[in-house]
Amino acid sequence: MISWPAPETINIALPIMKEGKYTGIVDLNYKTPKSAPQNFGLLFFVMLIFFSGIYFVVLKFIRRFSRIIAFALISLILFISYLIAVQSINSNYSDFNNCKNKELFRIESVLKAEPELKETATFVDSQRTKLSSFAETNKAADLRFARNSFVFIWLATFAIFALVEFRVVNLIWKVFFKNRIAYSYIAPATFGMLLLVFFPIFFGLILSFTDYSLLKFKEPIWALFIGFKNFIDILSDFNIFSYQNFYYTLFITVIWTATNVILHVAIGLFLAIILNMTMVAGRRMYRILLILPWAVPNYITALIWRGMFQREFGAVNGLLNLFGFPSISWFEKPLTAFLTNLTTNVWLGFPFMMVIALGALQSIPAELYEAAEIDGATPWQKFKRITLPLLRPAMTPAIILGVVWTFNMFNIIYLVSGGAPYGATDILITSAYRWAFERYQYGYAAAYSTIIFIILLGYTLLNIRVTRATESAYESR
């Protein structure tokens, strides 16, 4: 039996057999050579600091192309350090294998000398190959650690070189020094933004290029660097009939977003037009009642609606039974489960669009409608030529926000249907959550989240460019 309780230790338990009966055990412990990988990061750091002095030396004596020459020399030093570390790892494992084989051969020869222990000697011989495979696996991990460390530090060096070469650091410093008093006032808010917003985004981006998982949480991030493998694995899986497939989930997410936003805008605009009519009595009371779904926290609303869709005791099935219809298992089929999510989110989302549309309607000058009425315009012509164009500056940003919010509406999907059945109603954000906190593939989940961010960023920029949402209605006309 061979076990591996820790990456640096291999244990072998050899049973002692006499005449086919178990009589004892020999316990062998081997520590694989980990000295080189453990000190590899420190080696890189020390050599990087030491040889970064080359930059200043070259800058002093060679003015032209000095930074490029210094960067090339530092890169060469790092590459030589990498080769030395690789050679050290290979040498250590070669020595380990030699010592291991010698000791196993010695144990085997001692056992073979006793006729009663020949069965144990045969067992030792069969375990030699398995032990070698464990050592080779550990060696491959050490070599991967060395390679990833070299790539990580070289990329960091290149980033610093690029910032210096293109004078980004000097420009930032000049702007900061010139406006140092103003920056001192916003420093607390800037620190909070960096810590709570930009650092998670940056860390998630780095994590997306690794295979970091629960089984590898003790290993440093840079040792798990795998490049674009996570993105390739996500985007190259075309098994669209699987509920866990990215493209299937993207399709569900697009349908979910489109149906929700269309219903939000249609219902919100319809109610806003009605509440904007002066002949409607009790408009204030209606406004308060219609804004309540938005005022209640969405997770409370989600749990309430989930209970209402419960098969045996839910209010929805109770209403169906009242009119003679049978009860429906809402969460057993993808379509009905999707409808439960849609109903809940429409209930939550239309008040926001109603408030935005109502505010925009009240800002439209009444003189425009009076002039149109004098010109003989019909109600539809007034709506098409006056109301819609003047609603666009207010509604377009609201729709963009609505799309982003709905695209990432985690609470409703997770709390109402829970992705049932079998993940069929999951959207991208809940799928990323499951990869991180149910399957514990943190690097894969970070890549998933990065793709979501890129999709939403591209959508927002394209929408602003096409709709000219930042322009006023009068400028666009």
ZAMARGU-4260 file (C-alpha; in steps of 0.2 Angstrom, whole numbers, plus 5000, padded with zeros to 4 digits):
<rodrens>
0) 5000/5000/5000 | 5007/5017/4995 | 5000/5033/5002 | 5004/5052/5000 | 4998/5062/5015
5) 5009/5077/5010 | 5017/5083/4994 | 5035/5081/5002 | 5032/5064/5010 | 5029/5046/5003
10) 5025/5032/5015 | 5026/5013/5010 | 5019/5000/5022 | 5026/4983/5018 | 5017/4968/5025
15) 5028/4954/5031 | 5021/4937/5025 | 5026/4920/5030 | 5018/4905/5022 | 5004/4916/5015
20) 5000/4923/5032 | 5002/4941/5038 | 5015/4942/5052 | 5020/4960/5053 | 5023/4976/5044
25) 5038/4987/5038 | 5035/5005/5037 | 5046/5015/5025 | 5045/5035/5024 | 5053/5044/5010
30) 5055/5063/5009 | 5056/5069/4991 | 5068/5084/4988 | 5059/5100/4990 | 5073/5112/4994
35) 5075/5119/4977 | 5056/5124/4974 | 5054/5130/4991 | 5068/5143/4989 | 5065/5146/4971
40) 5054/5162/4974 | 5067/5169/4986 | 5080/5165/4973 | 5071/5175/4960 | 5067/5189/4971
45) 5085/5191/4977 | 5092/5190/4960 | 5080/5202/4953 | 5084/5215/4966 | 5102/5212/4964
50) 5103/5213/4946 | 5090/5227/4944 | 5106/5238/4949 | 5111/5234/4931 | 5098/5246/4925
55) 5106/5261/4934 | 5123/5256/4929 | 5118/5254/4911 | 5108/5270/4912 | 5124/5279/4918
60) 5136/5273/4905 | 5125/5269/4890 | 5112/5282/4886 | 5104/5276/4870 | 5093/5260/4872
65) 5098/5259/4890 | 5082/5253/4897 | 5080/5240/4883 | 5097/5234/4887 | 5094/5233/4905
70) 5078/5224/4903 | 5086/5211/4891 | 5100/5208/4904 | 5088/5206/4918 | 5078/5194/4908
75) 5093/5184/4904 | 5098/5183/4922 | 5080/5177/4927 | 5081/5164/4913 | 5098/5158/4919
80) 5091/5157/4937 | 5077/5146/4930 | 5089/5135/4921 | 5099/5133/4937 | 5083/5129/4947
85) 5078/5116/4934 | 5095/5108/4934 | 5094/5107/4953 | 5077/5099/4953 | 5083/5086/4940
90) 5099/5082/4950 | 5090/5081/4967 | 5077/5069/4960 | 5090/5059/4951 | 5099/5057/4968
95) 5083/5053/4977 | 5079/5039/4964 | 5096/5031/4966 | 5095/5031/4985 | 5077/5024/4985
100) 5082/5010/4973 | 5097/5006/4983 | 5087/5005/4999 | 5073/4995/4991 | 5086/4983/4983
105) 5094/4980/5000 | 5077/4977/5008 | 5073/4965/4994 | 5089/4955/4995 | 5087/4953/5014
110) 5069/4947/5012 | 5074/4935/4998 | 5088/4927/5010 | 5073/4921/5021 | 5063/4908/5012
115) 5048/4912/5022 | 5049/4931/5017 | 5049/4928/4998 | 5031/4934/4996 | 5035/4951/5004
120) 5051/4952/4993 | 5040/4950/4978 | 5028/4964/4985 | 5043/4976/4987 | 5048/4973/4969
125) 5030/4977/4963 | 5030/4993/4973 | 5046/5000/4965 | 5037/5006/4949 | 5023/5014/4959
130) 5035/5023/4970 | 5045/5030/4955 | 5028/5036/4947 | 5024/5046/4963 | 5042/5053/4963
135) 5040/5058/4944 | 5023/5066/4948 | 5031/5077/4962 | 5046/5081/4951 | 5034/5087/4937
140) 5025/5098/4950 | 5041/5106/4955 | 5046/5109/4937 | 5029/5117/4934 | 5032/5128/4950
145) 5049/5134/4943 | 5042/5138/4926 | 5027/5147/4932 | 5037/5157/4944 | 5049/5162/4930
150) 5035/5167/4919 | 5026/5177/4933 | 5041/5187/4938 | 5046/5190/4920 | 5029/5197/4916
155) 5030/5208/4932 | 5047/5214/4926 | 5040/5218/4909 | 5025/5227/4916 | 5037/5238/4927
160) 5048/5241/4912 | 5034/5246/4901 | 5027/5259/4913 | 5045/5266/4915 | 5048/5266/4896
165) 5032/5274/4891 | 5034/5287/4905 | 5018/5282/4913 | 5025/5283/4930 | 5033/5300/4927
170) 5016/5307/4920 | 5006/5300/4935 | 5019/5307/4947 | 5018/5325/4939 | 4999/5325/4939
175) 4999/5319/4957 | 5012/5332/4963 | 5003/5346/4954 | 4986/5342/4962 | 4993/5335/4978
180) 4981/5345/4989 | 4965/5339/4979 | 4971/5321/4979 | 4974/5322/4998 | 4955/5326/5000
185) 4949/5311/4990 | 4963/5299/4996 | 4951/5290/5009 | 4938/5287/4995 | 4951/5282/4983
190) 4959/5270/4995 | 4942/5262/4998 | 4938/5261/4979 | 4955/5252/4976 | 4953/5240/4991
195) 4934/5236/4988 | 4933/5237/4969 | 4949/5237/4959 | 4958/5225/4970 | 4945/5211/4968
200) 4944/5214/4950 | 4963/5213/4948 | 4964/5198/4959 | 4950/5189/4950 | 4959/5192/4933
205) 4975/5185/4940 | 4965/5170/4947 | 4957/5166/4930 | 4974/5162/4923 | 4977/5148/4936
210) 4970/5131/4940 | 4968/5136/4959 | 4956/5125/4968 | 4952/5118/4985 | 4965/5104/4983
215) 4978/5117/4979 | 4974/5131/4991 | 4990/5130/5000 | 5001/5133/4984 | 5006/5150/4979
220) 4996/5158/4965 | 5010/5160/4953 | 5014/5142/4954 | 4997/5137/4947 | 4998/5148/4931
225) 4991/5139/4916 | 4989/5154/4904 | 4972/5154/4894 | 4968/5136/4897 | 4952/5140/4908
230) 4946/5152/4894 | 4949/5139/4881 | 4941/5125/4891 | 4925/5136/4893 | 4924/5143/4875
235) 4929/5127/4866 | 4915/5116/4874 | 4902/5115/4861 | 4891/5102/4870 | 4876/5113/4870
240) 4864/5100/4876 | 4872/5100/4893 | 4865/5111/4906 | 4882/5115/4912 | 4888/5120/4895
245) 4894/5139/4894 | 4884/5142/4877 | 4868/5134/4884 | 4869/5145/4900 | 4873/5160/4889
250) 4858/5157/4879 | 4847/5155/4894 | 4855/5171/4901 | 4851/5181/4885 | 4833/5175/4885
255) 4831/5179/4903 | 4838/5196/4901 | 4828/5201/4886 | 4811/5195/4892 | 4814/5203/4909
260) 4819/5220/4902 | 4806/5221/4889 | 4792/5217/4902 | 4800/5229/4914 | 4800/5243/4901
265) 4783/5239/4894 | 4774/5238/4911 | 4784/5252/4919 | 4780/5264/4904 | 4762/5259/4903
270) 4759/5263/4922 | 4769/5279/4921 | 4758/5285/4907 | 4743/5281/4916 | 4749/5289/4933
275) 4754/5305/4923 | 4736/5308/4917 | 4728/5321/4928 | 4711/5313/4927 | 4716/5298/4937
280) 4711/5300/4955 | 4721/5294/4969 | 4738/5295/4959 | 4748/5297/4975 | 4741/5281/4983
285) 4744/5271/4967 | 4762/5277/4966 | 4766/5272/4984 | 4758/5255/4981 | 4766/5252/4964
290) 4783/5256/4971 | 4782/5244/4986 | 4789/5229/4976 | 4805/5238/4973 | 4806/5244/4991
295) 4806/5227/4999 | 4823/5218/4999 | 4823/5206/4984 | 4829/5191/4994 | 4813/5192/5004
300) 4803/5194/4989 | 4812/5179/4981 | 4808/5168/4996 | 4790/5173/4997 | 4787/5169/4978
305) 4796/5153/4980 | 4784/5148/4994 | 4770/5154/4983 | 4775/5142/4969 | 4777/5127/4981
310) 4767/5112/4974 | 4757/5106/4989 | 4754/5122/4999 | 4758/5137/4987 | 4746/5151/4984
315) 4748/5149/4965 | 4743/5131/4964 | 4729/5135/4977 | 4722/5148/4965 | 4723/5136/4950
320) 4714/5123/4961 | 4700/5135/4965 | 4697/5137/4946 | 4697/5118/4943 | 4715/5117/4936
325) 4727/5103/4943 | 4742/5108/4953 | 4759/5111/4944 | 4776/5105/4949 | 4784/5122/4944
330) 4802/5117/4948 | 4802/5100/4939 | 4803/5106/4921 | 4814/5120/4913 | 4800/5130/4906
335) 4789/5131/4921 | 4805/5134/4932 | 4810/5148/4921 | 4793/5156/4922 | 4794/5156/4941
340) 4810/5166/4940 | 4803/5178/4927 | 4787/5181/4936 | 4797/5185/4952 | 4809/5197/4943
345) 4796/5206/4933 | 4787/5209/4950 | 4803/5217/4957 | 4809/5226/4941 | 4794/5236/4934
350) 4793/5249/4948 | 4811/5255/4944 | 4807/5258/4926 | 4790/5266/4931 | 4799/5279/4942
355) 4811/5283/4928 | 4798/5285/4915 | 4786/5295/4926 | 4800/5307/4930 | 4805/5309/4912
360) 4786/5312/4907 | 4784/5325/4920 | 4799/5335/4913 | 4792/5336/4895 | 4785/5354/4892
365) 4766/5354/4890 | 4768/5367/4877 | 4774/5354/4865 | 4758/5344/4866 | 4748/5359/4865
370) 4757/5364/4849 | 4755/5347/4842 | 4736/5347/4846 | 4734/5363/4836 | 4743/5355/4821
375) 4730/5341/4822 | 4742/5327/4828 | 4734/5311/4834 | 4738/5304/4851 | 4749/5291/4843
380) 4758/5304/4833 | 4761/5314/4849 | 4768/5298/4858 | 4779/5294/4843 | 4785/5311/4839
385) 4786/5319/4856 | 4785/5307/4871 | 4797/5293/4864 | 4811/5305/4858 | 4811/5315/4875
390) 4810/5299/4885 | 4826/5292/4877 | 4839/5301/4887 | 4832/5295/4903 | 4826/5278/4898
395) 4842/5272/4889 | 4853/5273/4904 | 4840/5265/4914 | 4838/5251/4901 | 4857/5249/4901
400) 4857/5247/4920 | 4842/5236/4919 | 4851/5224/4907 | 4867/5223/4918 | 4857/5220/4934
405) 4846/5207/4926 | 4861/5199/4917 | 4869/5197/4935 | 4852/5194/4945 | 4860/5181/4956
410) 4847/5181/4970 | 4831/5177/4960 | 4839/5162/4951 | 4847/5155/4967 | 4833/5158/4979
415) 4818/5155/4968 | 4822/5140/4957 | 4839/5136/4963 | 4844/5132/4945 | 4831/5118/4945
420) 4830/5106/4937 | 4848/5101/4937 | 4855/5118/4932 | 4843/5120/4917 | 4838/5138/4923
425) 4855/5144/4929 | 4862/5160/4921 | 4880/5164/4919 | 4882/5172/4937 | 4875/5157/4946
430) 4885/5145/4935 | 4901/5154/4940 | 4895/5153/4958 | 4893/5134/4957 | 4910/5132/4949
435) 4918/5142/4964 | 4908/5136/4979 | 4900/5120/4975 | 4914/5112/4963 | 4928/5122/4971
440) 4936/5126/4955 | 4941/5144/4959 | 4952/5148/4944 | 4939/5141/4932 | 4926/5151/4941
445) 4936/5167/4940 | 4938/5164/4921 | 4919/5162/4920 | 4917/5179/4929 | 4930/5188/4918
450) 4920/5182/4902 | 4904/5189/4910 | 4913/5206/4913 | 4919/5207/4896 | 4902/5203/4889
455) 4894/5216/4899 | 4907/5229/4896 | 4906/5226/4877 | 4887/5228/4878 | 4888/5244/4887
460) 4900/5252/4876 | 4891/5247/4860 | 4875/5252/4867 | 4881/5270/4872 | 4889/5272/4855
465) 4874/5266/4845 | 4860/5275/4855 | 4871/5290/4859 | 4864/5289/4877 | 4876/5303/4883
470) 4868/5316/4872 | 4853/5326/4876 | 4837/5324/4866 | 4838/5342/4859 | 4856/5339/4854
475) 4852/5323/4845 | 4838/5331/4835
</rodrens>
